[in-house]
Amino acid sequence: MNIKVLGTTFNVRTDENSENVETVLASGKIALLDKQWKTVLDMSPGEKVTYNNYKNEYTTEIVDVNICTAWRLNQFVFENVTLREIANQLSVKFNVNINLESSKLARRKFRCVINEDESLPDILDLLKYLAPIRYKMEGKEIFIYE
């Protein structure tokens, strides 16, 4: 997928396997182009387009651009996401292994904003405040339980 920038604010993100490419347009205008540089679609502010590289398919949805572009403010915004998803991002950011006690706990949903410069203990204390969880840190291993 190619992107033609036409004066704008946007974000592009790909997953670790490069299977999906997400583009969120906050303001301005961009055109998504195929590999031959032909326009596939023009995006409007507030849209997120996900391109699946293996299926060669595009899906479009309306999103809250403040959440999708929180990286500009050095923030992680978690909007109705599971503790498993939060743990995965924290594992990468802090280079630790986070173990969740149960699948029930892993499916618990959260809504919170975390500043990127906060320490891991501060973030875990925030999660502890938001839900009835406890945690234990042993080197690079974190254990979260109810």
VMD Tcl script that builds the backbone (N, CA, C; Angstrom):
set m [mol new atoms 438]
animate dup $m
set s [atomselect $m all]
$s set {name element resname resid chain x y z} {
  {N N MET 1 A 0.850 -1.169 0.000}
  {CA C MET 1 A 0.000 0.000 0.000}
  {C C MET 1 A 0.894 1.229 0.000}
  {N N ASN 2 A 0.526 2.235 -0.746}
  {CA C ASN 2 A 1.214 3.523 -0.775}
  {C C ASN 2 A 0.268 4.593 -0.264}
  {N N ILE 3 A 0.825 5.686 0.262}
  {CA C ILE 3 A 0.027 6.789 0.772}
  {C C ILE 3 A 0.518 8.079 0.131}
  {N N LYS 4 A -0.401 8.848 -0.405}
  {CA C LYS 4 A -0.076 10.159 -0.965}
  {C C LYS 4 A -0.547 11.208 0.036}
  {N N VAL 5 A 0.377 11.993 0.558}
  {CA C VAL 5 A 0.079 12.989 1.585}
  {C C VAL 5 A -0.273 14.309 0.904}
  {N N LEU 6 A -1.405 14.878 1.332}
  {CA C LEU 6 A -1.901 16.102 0.718}
  {C C LEU 6 A -2.053 17.214 1.751}
  {N N GLY 7 A -1.143 17.336 2.713}
  {CA C GLY 7 A -1.201 18.358 3.764}
  {C C GLY 7 A -2.110 17.900 4.880}
  {N N THR 8 A -1.563 17.292 5.916}
  {CA C THR 8 A -2.424 16.577 6.834}
  {C C THR 8 A -1.752 16.180 8.138}
  {N N THR 9 A -2.554 15.577 9.023}
  {CA C THR 9 A -2.080 14.915 10.234}
  {C C THR 9 A -2.662 13.510 10.215}
  {N N PHE 10 A -1.781 12.513 10.254}
  {CA C PHE 10 A -2.270 11.131 10.194}
  {C C PHE 10 A -1.291 10.201 10.888}
  {N N ASN 11 A -1.723 8.962 11.085}
  {CA C ASN 11 A -0.908 7.939 11.710}
  {C C ASN 11 A -1.015 6.663 10.893}
  {N N VAL 12 A 0.108 5.978 10.729}
  {CA C VAL 12 A 0.128 4.682 10.055}
  {C C VAL 12 A 0.755 3.690 11.016}
  {N N ARG 13 A 0.122 2.526 11.154}
  {CA C ARG 13 A 0.618 1.496 12.061}
  {C C ARG 13 A 0.481 0.145 11.383}
  {N N THR 14 A 1.467 -0.708 11.567}
  {CA C THR 14 A 1.396 -2.059 11.025}
  {C C THR 14 A 1.622 -3.050 12.152}
  {N N ASP 15 A 1.040 -4.245 12.009}
  {CA C ASP 15 A 1.262 -5.263 13.034}
  {C C ASP 15 A 2.617 -5.921 12.796}
  {N N GLU 16 A 3.039 -6.758 13.747}
  {CA C GLU 16 A 4.397 -7.314 13.680}
  {C C GLU 16 A 4.622 -8.225 12.479}
  {N N ASN 17 A 3.566 -8.802 11.914}
  {CA C ASN 17 A 3.715 -9.671 10.745}
  {C C ASN 17 A 3.491 -8.910 9.437}
  {N N SER 18 A 3.229 -7.616 9.527}
  {CA C SER 18 A 2.911 -6.770 8.361}
  {C C SER 18 A 1.701 -7.290 7.592}
  {N N GLU 19 A 0.803 -7.959 8.313}
  {CA C GLU 19 A -0.422 -8.446 7.675}
  {C C GLU 19 A -1.420 -7.315 7.494}
  {N N ASN 20 A -1.550 -6.470 8.522}
  {CA C ASN 20 A -2.500 -5.365 8.478}
  {C C ASN 20 A -1.783 -4.029 8.614}
  {N N VAL 21 A -2.234 -3.060 7.825}
  {CA C VAL 21 A -1.739 -1.694 7.914}
  {C C VAL 21 A -2.937 -0.813 8.229}
  {N N GLU 22 A -2.858 -0.079 9.354}
  {CA C GLU 22 A -3.938 0.827 9.749}
  {C C GLU 22 A -3.498 2.260 9.504}
  {N N THR 23 A -4.370 3.020 8.873}
  {CA C THR 23 A -4.129 4.439 8.638}
  {C C THR 23 A -5.287 5.212 9.233}
  {N N VAL 24 A -4.980 6.176 10.117}
  {CA C VAL 24 A -5.994 7.027 10.728}
  {C C VAL 24 A -5.712 8.457 10.303}
  {N N LEU 25 A -6.740 9.137 9.785}
  {CA C LEU 25 A -6.597 10.517 9.356}
  {C C LEU 25 A -7.215 11.438 10.399}
  {N N ALA 26 A -6.375 12.298 11.002}
  {CA C ALA 26 A -6.853 13.248 12.012}
  {C C ALA 26 A -7.342 14.538 11.359}
  {N N SER 27 A -6.586 15.047 10.377}
  {CA C SER 27 A -6.991 16.276 9.691}
  {C C SER 27 A -6.373 16.299 8.305}
  {N N GLY 28 A -6.937 17.110 7.436}
  {CA C GLY 28 A -6.407 17.241 6.079}
  {C C GLY 28 A -6.951 16.176 5.148}
  {N N LYS 29 A -6.094 15.702 4.267}
  {CA C LYS 29 A -6.532 14.738 3.261}
  {C C LYS 29 A -5.359 13.856 2.856}
  {N N ILE 30 A -5.623 12.553 2.731}
  {CA C ILE 30 A -4.647 11.644 2.152}
  {C C ILE 30 A -5.366 10.712 1.193}
  {N N ALA 31 A -4.620 10.210 0.230}
  {CA C ALA 31 A -5.137 9.233 -0.719}
  {C C ALA 31 A -4.368 7.939 -0.514}
  {N N LEU 32 A -5.088 6.830 -0.457}
  {CA C LEU 32 A -4.444 5.525 -0.375}
  {C C LEU 32 A -4.300 4.994 -1.793}
  {N N LEU 33 A -3.090 4.534 -2.106}
  {CA C LEU 33 A -2.769 4.095 -3.460}
  {C C LEU 33 A -2.371 2.628 -3.453}
  {N N ASP 34 A -2.644 1.940 -4.544}
  {CA C ASP 34 A -2.200 0.551 -4.638}
  {C C ASP 34 A -0.722 0.513 -5.020}
  {N N LYS 35 A -0.207 -0.683 -5.229}
  {CA C LYS 35 A 1.219 -0.834 -5.511}
  {C C LYS 35 A 1.620 -0.236 -6.857}
  {N N GLN 36 A 0.655 -0.011 -7.727}
  {CA C GLN 36 A 0.918 0.623 -9.020}
  {C C GLN 36 A 0.682 2.136 -8.961}
  {N N TRP 37 A 0.507 2.682 -7.754}
  {CA C TRP 37 A 0.303 4.099 -7.497}
  {C C TRP 37 A -1.018 4.625 -8.042}
  {N N LYS 38 A -2.024 3.768 -8.160}
  {CA C LYS 38 A -3.370 4.200 -8.550}
  {C C LYS 38 A -4.185 4.413 -7.284}
  {N N THR 39 A -4.981 5.490 -7.258}
  {CA C THR 39 A -5.779 5.807 -6.077}
  {C C THR 39 A -6.823 4.720 -5.831}
  {N N VAL 40 A -6.814 4.202 -4.583}
  {CA C VAL 40 A -7.816 3.223 -4.162}
  {C C VAL 40 A -8.969 3.956 -3.492}
  {N N LEU 41 A -8.629 4.907 -2.601}
  {CA C LEU 41 A -9.660 5.723 -1.958}
  {C C LEU 41 A -9.045 6.950 -1.330}
  {N N ASP 42 A -9.860 7.989 -1.200}
  {CA C ASP 42 A -9.473 9.216 -0.504}
  {C C ASP 42 A -10.059 9.143 0.899}
  {N N MET 43 A -9.255 9.492 1.890}
  {CA C MET 43 A -9.718 9.435 3.269}
  {C C MET 43 A -10.183 10.797 3.744}
  {N N SER 44 A -11.174 10.763 4.653}
  {CA C SER 44 A -11.686 11.961 5.310}
  {C C SER 44 A -11.260 11.941 6.767}
  {N N PRO 45 A -11.121 13.115 7.399}
  {CA C PRO 45 A -10.754 13.146 8.822}
  {C C PRO 45 A -11.716 12.314 9.662}
  {N N GLY 46 A -11.158 11.586 10.617}
  {CA C GLY 46 A -11.956 10.734 11.486}
  {C C GLY 46 A -12.122 9.322 10.968}
  {N N GLU 47 A -11.517 9.009 9.836}
  {CA C GLU 47 A -11.620 7.654 9.283}
  {C C GLU 47 A -10.368 6.848 9.598}
  {N N LYS 48 A -10.587 5.554 9.795}
  {CA C LYS 48 A -9.489 4.594 9.911}
  {C C LYS 48 A -9.692 3.564 8.811}
  {N N VAL 49 A -8.649 3.350 8.026}
  {CA C VAL 49 A -8.687 2.336 6.978}
  {C C VAL 49 A -7.678 1.265 7.349}
  {N N THR 50 A -8.133 0.018 7.346}
  {CA C THR 50 A -7.255 -1.113 7.613}
  {C C THR 50 A -7.101 -1.899 6.326}
  {N N TYR 51 A -5.861 -2.082 5.919}
  {CA C TYR 51 A -5.562 -2.831 4.705}
  {C C TYR 51 A -4.961 -4.166 5.108}
  {N N ASN 52 A -5.545 -5.263 4.622}
  {CA C ASN 52 A -5.006 -6.595 4.858}
  {C C ASN 52 A -4.150 -6.966 3.660}
  {N N ASN 53 A -2.858 -7.056 3.892}
  {CA C ASN 53 A -1.885 -7.314 2.837}
  {C C ASN 53 A -2.080 -8.670 2.174}
  {N N TYR 54 A -2.460 -9.683 2.943}
  {CA C TYR 54 A -2.609 -11.034 2.392}
  {C C TYR 54 A -3.884 -11.185 1.574}
  {N N LYS 55 A -4.960 -10.532 2.015}
  {CA C LYS 55 A -6.246 -10.635 1.307}
  {C C LYS 55 A -6.430 -9.521 0.281}
  {N N ASN 56 A -5.554 -8.493 0.338}
  {CA C ASN 56 A -5.669 -7.312 -0.523}
  {C C ASN 56 A -7.052 -6.677 -0.372}
  {N N GLU 57 A -7.474 -6.484 0.907}
  {CA C GLU 57 A -8.789 -5.913 1.208}
  {C C GLU 57 A -8.635 -4.697 2.111}
  {N N TYR 58 A -9.541 -3.726 1.928}
  {CA C TYR 58 A -9.584 -2.515 2.738}
  {C C TYR 58 A -10.893 -2.488 3.517}
  {N N THR 59 A -10.833 -2.089 4.781}
  {CA C THR 59 A -12.049 -1.825 5.552}
  {C C THR 59 A -11.936 -0.416 6.114}
  {N N THR 60 A -13.064 0.277 6.174}
  {CA C THR 60 A -13.094 1.659 6.648}
  {C C THR 60 A -14.040 1.762 7.832}
  {N N GLU 61 A -13.643 2.550 8.842}
  {CA C GLU 61 A -14.520 2.802 9.982}
  {C C GLU 61 A -14.270 4.212 10.512}
  {N N ILE 62 A -15.260 4.751 11.205}
  {CA C ILE 62 A -15.149 6.059 11.853}
  {C C ILE 62 A -14.593 5.828 13.259}
  {N N VAL 63 A -13.586 6.622 13.652}
  {CA C VAL 63 A -12.937 6.454 14.947}
  {C C VAL 63 A -12.797 7.796 15.654}
  {N N ASP 64 A -12.483 7.733 16.945}
  {CA C ASP 64 A -12.151 8.924 17.725}
  {C C ASP 64 A -10.672 9.204 17.496}
  {N N VAL 65 A -10.369 10.246 16.733}
  {CA C VAL 65 A -8.973 10.515 16.382}
  {C C VAL 65 A -8.124 10.881 17.597}
  {N N ASN 66 A -8.728 11.398 18.650}
  {CA C ASN 66 A -7.965 11.725 19.858}
  {C C ASN 66 A -7.374 10.471 20.488}
  {N N ILE 67 A -8.117 9.379 20.439}
  {CA C ILE 67 A -7.621 8.120 20.978}
  {C C ILE 67 A -6.562 7.539 20.049}
  {N N CYS 68 A -6.836 7.558 18.762}
  {CA C CYS 68 A -5.929 6.939 17.788}
  {C C CYS 68 A -4.626 7.697 17.595}
  {N N THR 69 A -4.599 8.972 17.962}
  {CA C THR 69 A -3.376 9.760 17.778}
  {C C THR 69 A -2.804 10.239 19.110}
  {N N ALA 70 A -3.123 9.539 20.190}
  {CA C ALA 70 A -2.625 9.914 21.517}
  {C C ALA 70 A -1.102 9.857 21.581}
  {N N TRP 71 A -0.471 9.091 20.690}
  {CA C TRP 71 A 0.980 9.005 20.653}
  {C C TRP 71 A 1.612 10.389 20.493}
  {N N ARG 72 A 0.889 11.327 19.839}
  {CA C ARG 72 A 1.433 12.673 19.656}
  {C C ARG 72 A 1.628 13.367 20.993}
  {N N LEU 73 A 0.853 12.993 21.995}
  {CA C LEU 73 A 0.937 13.578 23.332}
  {C C LEU 73 A 1.712 12.676 24.284}
  {N N ASN 74 A 2.425 11.694 23.716}
  {CA C ASN 74 A 3.179 10.714 24.510}
  {C C ASN 74 A 2.287 9.990 25.508}
  {N N GLN 75 A 1.137 9.520 25.010}
  {CA C GLN 75 A 0.190 8.808 25.855}
  {C C GLN 75 A -0.226 7.487 25.201}
  {N N PHE 76 A -0.539 6.539 26.058}
  {CA C PHE 76 A -1.236 5.328 25.643}
  {C C PHE 76 A -2.679 5.531 26.064}
  {N N VAL 77 A -3.612 5.387 25.153}
  {CA C VAL 77 A -5.023 5.490 25.498}
  {C C VAL 77 A -5.638 4.109 25.305}
  {N N PHE 78 A -6.169 3.563 26.380}
  {CA C PHE 78 A -6.819 2.262 26.329}
  {C C PHE 78 A -8.311 2.488 26.489}
  {N N GLU 79 A -9.053 2.222 25.451}
  {CA C GLU 79 A -10.502 2.451 25.432}
  {C C GLU 79 A -11.201 1.104 25.287}
  {N N ASN 80 A -11.723 0.591 26.398}
  {CA C ASN 80 A -12.450 -0.676 26.391}
  {C C ASN 80 A -11.576 -1.817 25.865}
  {N N VAL 81 A -10.349 -1.912 26.377}
  {CA C VAL 81 A -9.440 -2.978 25.962}
  {C C VAL 81 A -9.193 -3.933 27.121}
  {N N THR 82 A -8.851 -5.159 26.776}
  {CA C THR 82 A -8.650 -6.179 27.802}
  {C C THR 82 A -7.311 -5.992 28.510}
  {N N LEU 83 A -7.255 -6.556 29.696}
  {CA C LEU 83 A -6.001 -6.525 30.448}
  {C C LEU 83 A -4.913 -7.256 29.659}
  {N N ARG 84 A -5.280 -8.285 28.901}
  {CA C ARG 84 A -4.311 -9.003 28.065}
  {C C ARG 84 A -3.685 -8.052 27.044}
  {N N GLU 85 A -4.496 -7.215 26.398}
  {CA C GLU 85 A -3.977 -6.266 25.407}
  {C C GLU 85 A -3.049 -5.239 26.074}
  {N N ILE 86 A -3.443 -4.763 27.252}
  {CA C ILE 86 A -2.602 -3.810 27.979}
  {C C ILE 86 A -1.287 -4.482 28.375}
  {N N ALA 87 A -1.387 -5.706 28.892}
  {CA C ALA 87 A -0.191 -6.446 29.306}
  {C C ALA 87 A 0.759 -6.654 28.126}
  {N N ASN 88 A 0.221 -6.952 26.947}
  {CA C ASN 88 A 1.065 -7.146 25.765}
  {C C ASN 88 A 1.848 -5.874 25.431}
  {N N GLN 89 A 1.170 -4.723 25.470}
  {CA C GLN 89 A 1.860 -3.460 25.164}
  {C C GLN 89 A 2.892 -3.109 26.227}
  {N N LEU 90 A 2.553 -3.344 27.491}
  {CA C LEU 90 A 3.492 -3.046 28.567}
  {C C LEU 90 A 4.697 -3.982 28.516}
  {N N SER 91 A 4.467 -5.240 28.142}
  {CA C SER 91 A 5.567 -6.205 28.013}
  {C C SER 91 A 6.593 -5.721 27.007}
  {N N VAL 92 A 6.107 -5.208 25.883}
  {CA C VAL 92 A 7.010 -4.708 24.840}
  {C C VAL 92 A 7.718 -3.433 25.314}
  {N N LYS 93 A 6.937 -2.498 25.870}
  {CA C LYS 93 A 7.511 -1.210 26.279}
  {C C LYS 93 A 8.588 -1.367 27.347}
  {N N PHE 94 A 8.349 -2.242 28.338}
  {CA C PHE 94 A 9.268 -2.361 29.467}
  {C C PHE 94 A 10.158 -3.610 29.397}
  {N N ASN 95 A 10.038 -4.388 28.314}
  {CA C ASN 95 A 10.843 -5.593 28.131}
  {C C ASN 95 A 10.727 -6.538 29.331}
  {N N VAL 96 A 9.474 -6.852 29.681}
  {CA C VAL 96 A 9.183 -7.764 30.786}
  {C C VAL 96 A 8.176 -8.807 30.313}
  {N N ASN 97 A 8.022 -9.849 31.110}
  {CA C ASN 97 A 7.015 -10.873 30.841}
  {C C ASN 97 A 5.907 -10.703 31.877}
  {N N ILE 98 A 4.684 -10.452 31.407}
  {CA C ILE 98 A 3.559 -10.242 32.326}
  {C C ILE 98 A 2.668 -11.475 32.293}
  {N N ASN 99 A 2.489 -12.080 33.454}
  {CA C ASN 99 A 1.683 -13.291 33.612}
  {C C ASN 99 A 0.368 -12.928 34.275}
  {N N LEU 100 A -0.742 -13.301 33.641}
  {CA C LEU 100 A -2.065 -13.059 34.207}
  {C C LEU 100 A -2.583 -14.365 34.798}
  {N N GLU 101 A -3.137 -14.270 35.991}
  {CA C GLU 101 A -3.544 -15.448 36.756}
  {C C GLU 101 A -4.584 -16.313 36.047}
  {N N SER 102 A -5.529 -15.679 35.349}
  {CA C SER 102 A -6.619 -16.448 34.757}
  {C C SER 102 A -7.097 -15.810 33.460}
  {N N SER 103 A -7.821 -16.598 32.671}
  {CA C SER 103 A -8.380 -16.049 31.429}
  {C C SER 103 A -9.485 -15.046 31.752}
  {N N LYS 104 A -10.178 -15.243 32.881}
  {CA C LYS 104 A -11.198 -14.279 33.300}
  {C C LYS 104 A -10.553 -12.919 33.556}
  {N N LEU 105 A -9.436 -12.921 34.243}
  {CA C LEU 105 A -8.702 -11.685 34.522}
  {C C LEU 105 A -8.173 -11.073 33.220}
  {N N ALA 106 A -7.683 -11.896 32.317}
  {CA C ALA 106 A -7.136 -11.414 31.042}
  {C C ALA 106 A -8.210 -10.729 30.200}
  {N N ARG 107 A -9.466 -11.159 30.335}
  {CA C ARG 107 A -10.568 -10.585 29.548}
  {C C ARG 107 A -11.172 -9.329 30.171}
  {N N ARG 108 A -10.770 -8.992 31.407}
  {CA C ARG 108 A -11.298 -7.798 32.076}
  {C C ARG 108 A -10.973 -6.581 31.221}
  {N N LYS 109 A -11.958 -5.703 31.000}
  {CA C LYS 109 A -11.773 -4.533 30.136}
  {C C LYS 109 A -11.482 -3.287 30.961}
  {N N PHE 110 A -10.645 -2.430 30.370}
  {CA C PHE 110 A -10.229 -1.202 31.028}
  {C C PHE 110 A -10.407 -0.011 30.092}
  {N N ARG 111 A -10.527 1.139 30.713}
  {CA C ARG 111 A -10.534 2.416 29.995}
  {C C ARG 111 A -9.647 3.349 30.806}
  {N N CYS 112 A -8.490 3.718 30.224}
  {CA C CYS 112 A -7.575 4.586 30.962}
  {C C CYS 112 A -6.584 5.244 30.007}
  {N N VAL 113 A -5.949 6.292 30.504}
  {CA C VAL 113 A -4.903 6.997 29.767}
  {C C VAL 113 A -3.638 6.902 30.608}
  {N N ILE 114 A -2.551 6.471 29.954}
  {CA C ILE 114 A -1.281 6.315 30.650}
  {C C ILE 114 A -0.237 7.150 29.919}
  {N N ASN 115 A 0.455 7.993 30.664}
  {CA C ASN 115 A 1.538 8.770 30.069}
  {C C ASN 115 A 2.722 7.858 29.794}
  {N N GLU 116 A 3.337 8.051 28.648}
  {CA C GLU 116 A 4.421 7.186 28.204}
  {C C GLU 116 A 5.625 7.209 29.142}
  {N N ASP 117 A 5.813 8.295 29.889}
  {CA C ASP 117 A 6.977 8.392 30.768}
  {C C ASP 117 A 6.734 7.832 32.169}
  {N N GLU 118 A 5.550 7.260 32.415}
  {CA C GLU 118 A 5.281 6.677 33.731}
  {C C GLU 118 A 6.035 5.367 33.891}
  {N N SER 119 A 6.422 5.079 35.112}
  {CA C SER 119 A 7.149 3.839 35.388}
  {C C SER 119 A 6.173 2.660 35.414}
  {N N LEU 120 A 6.711 1.464 35.251}
  {CA C LEU 120 A 5.866 0.270 35.292}
  {C C LEU 120 A 5.153 0.123 36.642}
  {N N PRO 121 A 5.831 0.321 37.787}
  {CA C PRO 121 A 5.104 0.245 39.065}
  {C C PRO 121 A 3.962 1.262 39.157}
  {N N ASP 122 A 4.164 2.472 38.625}
  {CA C ASP 122 A 3.090 3.473 38.645}
  {C C ASP 122 A 1.900 3.013 37.810}
  {N N ILE 123 A 2.174 2.415 36.648}
  {CA C ILE 123 A 1.094 1.929 35.781}
  {C C ILE 123 A 0.366 0.777 36.453}
  {N N LEU 124 A 1.107 -0.134 37.063}
  {CA C LEU 124 A 0.476 -1.259 37.758}
  {C C LEU 124 A -0.352 -0.775 38.943}
  {N N ASP 125 A 0.127 0.264 39.632}
  {CA C ASP 125 A -0.650 0.844 40.732}
  {C C ASP 125 A -1.950 1.468 40.210}
  {N N LEU 126 A -1.897 2.093 39.044}
  {CA C LEU 126 A -3.107 2.645 38.432}
  {C C LEU 126 A -4.106 1.534 38.125}
  {N N LEU 127 A -3.626 0.446 37.522}
  {CA C LEU 127 A -4.518 -0.679 37.213}
  {C C LEU 127 A -5.084 -1.292 38.497}
  {N N LYS 128 A -4.276 -1.328 39.534}
  {CA C LYS 128 A -4.713 -1.842 40.838}
  {C C LYS 128 A -5.829 -0.962 41.416}
  {N N TYR 129 A -5.730 0.335 41.164}
  {CA C TYR 129 A -6.755 1.273 41.619}
  {C C TYR 129 A -8.057 1.092 40.822}
  {N N LEU 130 A -7.937 0.815 39.527}
  {CA C LEU 130 A -9.113 0.699 38.654}
  {C C LEU 130 A -9.865 -0.610 38.825}
  {N N ALA 131 A -9.206 -1.646 39.252}
  {CA C ALA 131 A -9.855 -2.963 39.364}
  {C C ALA 131 A -9.262 -3.712 40.555}
  {N N PRO 132 A -9.990 -4.669 41.028}
  {CA C PRO 132 A -9.465 -5.434 42.174}
  {C C PRO 132 A -8.392 -6.423 41.723}
  {N N ILE 133 A -7.187 -5.902 41.496}
  {CA C ILE 133 A -6.067 -6.768 41.145}
  {C C ILE 133 A -4.918 -6.508 42.097}
  {N N ARG 134 A -4.016 -7.462 42.141}
  {CA C ARG 134 A -2.766 -7.313 42.870}
  {C C ARG 134 A -1.651 -7.740 41.930}
  {N N TYR 135 A -0.443 -7.343 42.237}
  {CA C TYR 135 A 0.674 -7.752 41.389}
  {C C TYR 135 A 1.917 -7.997 42.220}
  {N N LYS 136 A 2.807 -8.760 41.639}
  {CA C LYS 136 A 4.093 -9.052 42.260}
  {C C LYS 136 A 5.141 -8.948 41.162}
  {N N MET 137 A 6.249 -8.255 41.453}
  {CA C MET 137 A 7.342 -8.103 40.491}
  {C C MET 137 A 8.541 -8.908 40.975}
  {N N GLU 138 A 9.045 -9.760 40.086}
  {CA C GLU 138 A 10.246 -10.542 40.381}
  {C C GLU 138 A 11.190 -10.405 39.196}
  {N N GLY 139 A 12.053 -9.407 39.255}
  {CA C GLY 139 A 12.951 -9.144 38.128}
  {C C GLY 139 A 12.164 -8.732 36.897}
  {N N LYS 140 A 12.309 -9.498 35.819}
  {CA C LYS 140 A 11.602 -9.186 34.578}
  {C C LYS 140 A 10.278 -9.952 34.464}
  {N N GLU 141 A 9.858 -10.585 35.549}
  {CA C GLU 141 A 8.575 -11.308 35.567}
  {C C GLU 141 A 7.587 -10.530 36.444}
  {N N ILE 142 A 6.405 -10.279 35.873}
  {CA C ILE 142 A 5.328 -9.606 36.607}
  {C C ILE 142 A 4.178 -10.582 36.707}
  {N N PHE 143 A 3.613 -10.735 37.890}
  {CA C PHE 143 A 2.484 -11.622 38.104}
  {C C PHE 143 A 1.286 -10.772 38.541}
  {N N ILE 144 A 0.185 -10.871 37.789}
  {CA C ILE 144 A -1.027 -10.119 38.120}
  {C C ILE 144 A -2.106 -11.136 38.479}
  {N N TYR 145 A -2.739 -10.905 39.627}
  {CA C TYR 145 A -3.771 -11.824 40.112}
  {C C TYR 145 A -4.844 -11.027 40.835}
  {N N GLU 146 A -5.994 -11.698 41.075}
  {CA C GLU 146 A -7.119 -11.006 41.740}
  {C C GLU 146 A -6.928 -11.029 43.240}
}
mol reanalyze $m
mol bondsrecalc $m
mol representation Tube
mol addrep $m
